[in-house]
Every structure is written in structure tokens, then in C-alpha cells.
Amino acid sequence: METKLKIEGMSCGHCVAAVQRALAAVPGVEEVLEVSLERGEARLRGAAPLERLRAAVEAEGYRVVAPG
């Protein structure tokens, strides 16, 4: 299953890398397909619950504003 998240607060490559690492560490995430600074979104594959994905992103200091 593919999930898309809209994320606020990313402003540089470091932000993208932090979000990518945080999402990849969530149990149930098979693969982080893309984290896009330009679109402010992340796409991933797996069956991780939205609450865990949101918590992982927010623990890094960014905000999930909507599932895609």
C-alpha cells in the first residue's frame, strides 16, 4: 500500500534526510519512495499506521498536515 503525506516545515536537504530517516524507522514501512522538499510531501510503501508516521515526523520537528 502506498501512502502520501503532506509535510510542513521542511526547508533544506537536511530536513528531507531527517524526515526520510524517521519514516524509514517506523515499523511497517517497507520503503520510503520519495521525500520532496518542493512539494512538501513524502511517499512511502507499507502498512504502518498513520498515527505512527505522524509521530515519527513530528518527533523530528516537522508537521504532517494531511494524508495524501
Buried (B, 14 or more C-beta within 10 A) or exposed (E): EEBBBBBEBBEEEEBBEBBBEBBBEBEEBEEBBEBEBEBBBBBBEBEBEEEBBBEBBBEBEBEBEEEE
